[in-house]
Amino acid sequence: MSKKTGFHFIEISKQFIKSEATRLKYRMSEKDFSRNRKLSFSELSLCMLQLLRQNIQVELNKFFNEIKGGIYSFTSSAFVQSRKKLNPDMFYDLSCLIAADFYLDNDETVELYKGHRLLSVDGSTVNLPVNAETKAVYGVFNNQKKTNDVVIARVSVLYDVLNDIVLDGKLCNYSIGEVTLSREHIKVAKATDIIIMDRAYPSFESMYEMQQNKVEFIYRCKHNFSTAVNQFYESKQQEAIIELKPSQHKSFKNLPYTKDKIIKVRMIRIELSSGESQLLMTSLLDTLIYPIIEFKELYYKRWKIETYYNRFKNIISVEHFSGTSSQFIQQEFNCALYMSNLQSILTKEAQQEADEKYEDRQYEYKINSSLSLCFIRNKLVELFTSKKDNEIIMKELKTLFVVNVIPIRPNRTFERNPDKYRKRTKPKQFTNRRITL
């Protein structure tokens, strides 16, 4: 058994951004970052990773004070010119690097369900700055009188619901559907992974791709998905194995299967407290290894991806872009992916310590997401550049996490209002929500 500390992931991040190979790979042209400048490639990358949430000049003054000491002259205009030379893919690949490393030789930390990673796919949207470039790249939404342009992008992530790790995240034109993006996420999943998806996602094509890659799935399913599914729904059975065929009303010319292809799936009926029935469709056919009694809780774990979007939007504040070009937006989106993964990794060990420290209290306690992100952001430059022992800094950071916890109050419910998603206005902030960045 082995376990990796948070210090390990800081070190591999530091090595990545300081690597000469990284500089050569992610600069926009061969001329970029070829001479010594006030803001080097690695320093620019670190500055971006902090998440730019305040005035750029304020952020720069603070950053240079930390890495060089004292007042240092560097304008926001010069910063903008520097970041134009940086490929946004660098931050995406850095996020993927620490995510992939998290699962290697880290048995004591990685949580699994019967040897499977439990993943989920879901989509959302983010509001973007309105300008000619974002309109061209992401499209325009407006009201009936066409007097109030809105630019909205589609977001989709593949998320490990047990370990709070994003394995793949995409920001793209809103016209690209969630199902299409989910098939891109499937390519990132590995054999034996279980992907949980809601009822917007089931398709024969996706099931076939996962079957070919030995990836398991659990879908919430509409009763009219197919004739066989509807027959199961009408039968009132609790579970059954059925055969699915592709739709016969389309061409199979460019598809990797024929119209006679059959996929066996297991249908499960879940009775909800409201009296409604929920249908689940899964590739987990073995009823002894995966008994029906476990599937209600299994599907419920998909809710973690919804809480991730809450953290991504309201705490990490992904919609708070400091730049307005498509390149800058993609840079900051990918930085937010990295920071969300780093936050999950660094707080995981602290959560275990908090569980032990507060085990005798009435409620369970969890690390405060807002404050922990603030602490990480404030310590990030020190972790990457300080000559001080990083183990000491990490210990200080963990102490801050454990001291600042919030109770988990069980059985709390909130009225669901699905119509709010049809509105184009942002939801109101809670009165106790404060910007901690």
C-alpha positions in Angstrom: 0.0 0.0 0.0 1.2 3.5 -0.8 0.1 7.1 -0.3 1.1 10.3 -1.9 1.2 13.6 0.0 0.0 16.9 -1.3 3.7 18.0 -1.4 4.2 15.5 -4.2 1.7 17.1 -6.5 3.1 20.6 -5.9 6.5 19.2 -6.9 5.4 17.6 -10.2 3.5 20.8 -11.0 6.6 22.9 -10.3 8.8 20.6 -12.5 6.3 20.8 -15.3 6.1 24.5 -15.6 9.8 25.0 -15.1 10.7 22.3 -17.7 12.5 23.5 -20.9 10.4 20.9 -22.8 7.2 22.6 -21.5 8.4 26.0 -22.6 9.2 24.8 -26.1 5.9 22.9 -26.5 3.4 25.5 -25.2 4.7 28.8 -26.6 2.7 30.1 -29.5 5.7 30.6 -31.8 9.4 29.9 -31.9 10.2 33.5 -31.1 8.2 33.6 -27.9 10.0 33.3 -24.6 13.3 33.0 -26.4 15.0 35.8 -24.3 15.1 36.7 -20.6 12.3 39.0 -19.7 10.9 40.5 -16.5 8.2 37.8 -16.6 9.6 34.4 -17.6 7.5 31.5 -19.0 7.4 29.7 -15.6 6.6 32.9 -13.7 3.8 33.8 -16.2 2.4 30.2 -15.8 2.5 30.5 -12.0 0.8 33.9 -12.0 -2.0 32.5 -14.2 -2.4 29.4 -11.9 -3.3 31.6 -9.0 -6.6 32.6 -10.7 -6.8 36.2 -11.6 -9.9 37.4 -9.7 -8.9 41.0 -8.8 -7.8 43.9 -10.9 -4.9 42.7 -13.0 -2.5 45.4 -11.8 -3.3 44.6 -8.2 -2.6 40.9 -8.9 0.7 41.6 -10.6 1.9 43.9 -7.8 1.1 41.2 -5.3 2.7 38.5 -7.4 6.0 40.3 -8.0 6.2 41.4 -4.4 6.1 37.7 -3.4 8.6 36.4 -6.0 11.1 39.3 -6.1 10.3 41.4 -3.0 9.4 45.0 -2.9 7.7 47.1 -5.5 8.4 45.9 -9.1 7.4 47.8 -12.2 5.4 45.6 -14.6 2.2 46.9 -16.3 -1.0 45.0 -17.0 -0.5 45.9 -20.7 2.9 44.0 -20.7 1.2 41.1 -18.9 -1.5 40.9 -21.6 1.2 40.9 -24.3 3.0 38.1 -22.5 0.0 35.8 -22.1 -0.7 36.0 -25.8 2.4 33.9 -26.2 1.1 31.1 -24.0 -0.9 28.1 -25.4 -3.9 27.4 -23.2 -3.4 23.6 -23.6 -0.5 23.9 -21.1 -2.9 24.3 -18.2 -5.2 21.6 -19.4 -2.3 19.1 -19.7 -1.0 20.2 -16.3 -4.5 19.4 -14.8 -4.5 16.0 -16.5 -1.0 15.4 -15.3 -1.8 15.7 -11.6 -5.1 13.8 -12.1 -3.4 10.9 -13.8 -0.6 10.8 -11.2 -3.2 10.8 -8.4 -4.2 7.2 -9.4 -0.6 5.8 -9.6 0.9 4.1 -6.6 -1.6 5.9 -4.3 -3.7 3.0 -3.1 -4.3 4.3 0.4 -5.8 7.6 -0.9 -7.8 6.6 -4.0 -11.4 5.6 -3.3 -12.9 2.9 -5.5 -16.2 1.0 -5.7 -15.4 -2.7 -5.8 -12.3 -2.0 -7.7 -13.9 0.5 -10.1 -13.4 4.2 -10.5 -16.9 5.7 -10.2 -17.2 8.5 -12.8 -19.9 10.8 -14.0 -20.5 13.0 -17.0 -22.6 16.2 -17.0 -22.8 19.5 -18.8 -23.5 23.1 -17.8 -23.0 26.5 -19.3 -21.0 29.6 -18.5 -21.5 33.2 -19.4 -18.7 34.8 -21.4 -17.6 38.4 -22.2 -19.5 39.8 -25.1 -17.3 40.9 -28.0 -16.9 40.2 -31.7 -14.5 37.3 -31.1 -16.6 35.4 -28.5 -19.7 35.9 -30.7 -17.9 34.3 -33.6 -16.4 31.4 -31.6 -19.3 30.6 -29.2 -22.4 32.0 -30.8 -24.9 34.6 -29.7 -28.1 34.4 -27.7 -30.5 37.3 -27.5 -34.0 38.2 -26.5 -36.9 38.4 -29.0 -36.2 42.1 -29.8 -32.5 41.2 -30.3 -31.4 44.1 -28.1 -29.4 42.2 -25.5 -26.7 39.9 -26.8 -25.5 37.1 -24.5 -22.6 34.8 -25.2 -22.9 31.4 -23.5 -20.5 28.5 -23.8 -21.1 24.8 -23.2 -19.1 23.1 -20.4 -18.8 19.4 -19.9 -16.7 17.4 -17.5 -15.8 13.8 -16.8 -15.6 13.7 -13.0 -14.6 11.1 -10.4 -17.4 11.4 -7.8 -15.5 9.4 -5.1 -12.2 11.4 -5.3 -13.5 14.8 -6.6 -11.1 14.7 -9.6 -11.8 16.1 -13.1 -10.4 13.7 -15.7 -11.5 15.7 -18.7 -13.1 19.2 -19.1 -14.3 21.0 -22.2 -15.4 24.5 -23.0 -16.9 24.9 -26.4 -19.7 26.4 -28.6 -23.1 26.0 -27.0 -24.4 24.4 -30.2 -22.3 21.3 -29.5 -24.6 18.9 -27.5 -23.9 17.3 -24.2 -24.2 13.8 -25.7 -21.6 14.6 -28.4 -19.2 15.8 -25.7 -19.9 12.8 -23.5 -18.6 10.5 -26.3 -15.3 12.5 -26.2 -15.1 12.0 -22.5 -15.6 8.2 -23.0 -12.3 8.1 -24.8 -10.5 9.3 -21.6 -12.1 6.6 -19.4 -10.3 3.4 -18.8 -11.4 -0.3 -18.8 -13.4 -1.2 -15.7 -14.4 2.4 -15.0 -18.1 2.9 -14.3 -19.7 6.1 -15.8 -23.0 7.3 -14.3 -25.1 9.5 -16.5 -28.6 11.0 -16.3 -31.5 10.4 -18.7 -30.3 12.9 -21.3 -27.4 10.7 -22.3 -28.4 7.1 -23.2 -27.7 6.3 -26.9 -26.8 3.0 -28.7 -23.7 4.6 -30.1 -22.3 5.5 -26.7 -23.1 2.1 -25.2 -21.3 0.4 -28.1 -18.2 2.6 -27.7 -18.1 1.8 -24.0 -18.6 -1.9 -24.6 -15.7 -1.9 -27.1 -13.5 -0.1 -24.5 -14.7 -2.3 -21.6 -16.1 0.7 -19.8 -19.1 0.0 -17.7 -22.1 2.4 -17.5 -25.2 3.3 -15.4 -27.8 5.4 -17.1 -31.0 6.9 -15.8 -33.4 6.0 -18.6 -36.7 7.2 -20.0 -39.3 4.5 -20.2 -39.9 5.3 -23.9 -36.2 4.9 -24.8 -37.0 1.8 -26.8 -39.7 -0.8 -27.2 -37.8 -3.3 -25.0 -37.3 -0.6 -22.2 -41.0 0.3 -22.3 -42.0 -3.4 -22.0 -39.9 -3.6 -18.9 -41.5 -0.5 -17.5 -45.0 -1.8 -18.1 -44.1 -5.3 -16.6 -43.6 -3.8 -13.1 -40.5 -6.0 -12.7 -37.8 -4.9 -10.3 -35.0 -5.9 -12.7 -34.4 -7.8 -15.9 -31.8 -8.3 -18.6 -33.0 -7.1 -22.0 -31.6 -6.8 -25.5 -31.2 -3.5 -27.3 -31.0 -2.9 -31.0 -30.0 0.2 -32.9 -32.6 2.4 -34.4 -33.6 0.9 -37.8 -34.6 4.3 -39.3 -31.1 5.5 -40.2 -28.1 4.7 -42.4 -25.4 2.4 -41.0 -22.9 3.3 -43.7 -20.3 5.0 -41.5 -21.1 3.2 -38.3 -18.8 0.5 -36.8 -21.8 -1.9 -36.3 -24.7 -3.2 -38.4 -28.4 -3.0 -37.9 -28.3 -6.5 -36.4 -26.0 -5.6 -33.5 -27.4 -6.4 -30.1 -26.3 -5.1 -26.7 -27.5 -6.7 -23.5 -28.3 -4.4 -20.6 -29.7 -4.8 -17.1 -32.8 -2.8 -16.3 -33.4 -1.8 -12.7 -36.5 -0.1 -11.2 -35.9 2.2 -8.2 -38.8 3.2 -6.1 -38.5 6.8 -4.8 -39.9 8.2 -1.6 -42.3 10.3 -3.8 -43.9 7.2 -5.1 -42.4 7.5 -8.6 -40.4 4.8 -10.3 -36.9 5.6 -11.7 -35.4 3.4 -14.4 -31.7 2.6 -14.5 -30.0 0.9 -17.4 -26.6 -0.7 -16.7 -23.9 -2.9 -18.2 -23.3 -4.4 -14.8 -25.1 -7.7 -15.4 -23.8 -9.8 -12.6 -26.5 -9.7 -9.9 -24.3 -11.3 -7.2 -21.4 -8.9 -7.5 -23.7 -5.9 -8.1 -27.0 -6.6 -6.2 -30.0 -4.4 -7.0 -30.1 -2.9 -3.5 -26.9 -1.0 -4.2 -28.0 0.9 -7.3 -30.1 3.6 -5.7 -27.1 4.8 -3.7 -24.8 4.3 -6.7 -26.9 6.5 -8.9 -27.3 9.1 -6.1 -23.5 9.5 -6.0 -23.8 11.2 -9.4 -25.0 14.2 -7.4 -21.4 15.0 -6.6 -20.9 16.3 -10.1 -23.7 18.8 -9.5 -22.0 20.0 -6.3 -18.7 20.2 -8.3 -20.4 22.7 -10.7 -21.5 24.8 -7.7 -17.8 24.9 -6.5 -16.5 25.5 -10.0 -18.9 28.5 -10.6 -19.5 30.0 -7.2 -16.2 29.4 -5.4 -13.6 29.0 -8.1 -15.6 31.6 -10.0 -14.8 30.3 -13.5 -17.1 32.9 -15.1 -14.9 35.7 -13.7 -12.6 36.1 -16.7 -9.8 38.7 -16.6 -9.4 38.5 -20.4 -11.9 38.8 -23.2 -10.3 36.9 -26.1 -11.0 33.3 -26.8 -7.4 32.4 -26.0 -7.5 34.1 -22.6 -10.9 32.6 -21.8 -9.6 29.1 -22.5 -6.4 29.7 -20.5 -8.4 30.7 -17.4 -10.9 27.9 -17.9 -8.1 25.4 -17.9 -6.4 27.1 -14.9 -9.7 26.6 -13.0 -9.7 22.9 -13.9 -6.2 22.6 -12.5 -7.0 24.5 -9.3 -10.1 22.5 -8.7 -8.1 19.3 -8.9 -5.3 20.7 -6.7 -7.8 21.8 -4.1 -9.4 18.3 -4.0 -6.0 16.6 -3.7 -4.6 19.0 -1.0 -7.8 18.9 1.1 -8.2 15.1 1.0 -5.5 14.4 3.6 -6.7 17.3 5.7 -10.2 15.9 5.7 -9.0 12.6 7.1 -7.3 14.5 9.9 -10.5 16.5 10.5 -12.5 13.3 10.7 -10.3 12.1 13.6 -10.2 15.5 15.4 -13.9 16.1 15.4 -15.2 12.5 15.7 -16.7 13.1 19.1 -18.9 16.1 18.0 -22.5 16.0 17.1 -22.1 16.5 13.4 -19.5 15.4 10.9 -17.3 18.2 9.7 -15.9 19.0 6.2 -13.2 21.3 5.0 -14.6 24.7 4.0 -14.3 24.9 0.2 -14.3 28.7 0.0 -11.6 29.2 2.6 -9.4 26.3 1.5 -9.2 27.7 -2.0 -8.3 31.1 -0.6 -5.5 29.5 1.5 -4.2 27.5 -1.4 -4.1 30.6 -3.7 -2.4 32.7 -1.0 0.3 30.0 -0.5 0.8 28.9 -4.1 3.6 31.3 -5.0 5.4 30.4 -1.7 5.0 26.7 -2.5 6.5 27.1 -6.0 9.2 29.6 -5.3 10.2 29.7 -1.6 13.5 28.4 -0.3 11.7 27.5 2.9 11.0 23.8 3.4 7.9 23.0 1.4 6.9 20.3 3.9 6.6 23.1 6.6 4.5 25.2 4.3 2.2 22.2 3.5 1.9 21.5 7.2 0.8 25.2 7.8 -1.7 24.9 5.0 -3.2 21.6 6.4 -3.6 23.3 9.8 -5.5 26.1 8.2 -7.8 23.5 6.4 -8.5 21.5 9.6 -9.2 24.5 11.8 -11.6 26.0 9.3 -14.3 23.4 8.9 -18.1 23.5 8.6 -20.7 21.0 9.9 -22.5 18.6 7.7 -26.1 18.7 8.8 -28.0 15.5 7.7 -31.5 15.3 6.2 -31.5 18.9 4.9 -33.7 19.4 1.9 -34.4 22.3 -0.5 -37.2 22.8 -2.8 -36.2 22.1 -6.4 -37.1 24.7 -9.0 -36.3 23.3 -12.5 -37.7 26.4 -14.2 -34.8 28.5 -12.9 -32.6 27.0 -15.6 -34.7 28.5 -18.3 -33.9 32.0 -17.1 -30.9 33.8 -18.5 -30.2 35.8 -15.3 -27.6 34.6 -12.9 -29.0 33.1 -9.6 -29.0 35.4 -6.6 -26.1 34.9 -4.2 -26.8 33.8 -0.7 -26.6 36.6 1.9 -23.7 34.9 3.6 -21.7 34.4 0.4 -18.5 36.5 0.3 -15.8 36.5 -2.3 -12.7 34.9 -0.6 -10.3 35.2 -3.5 
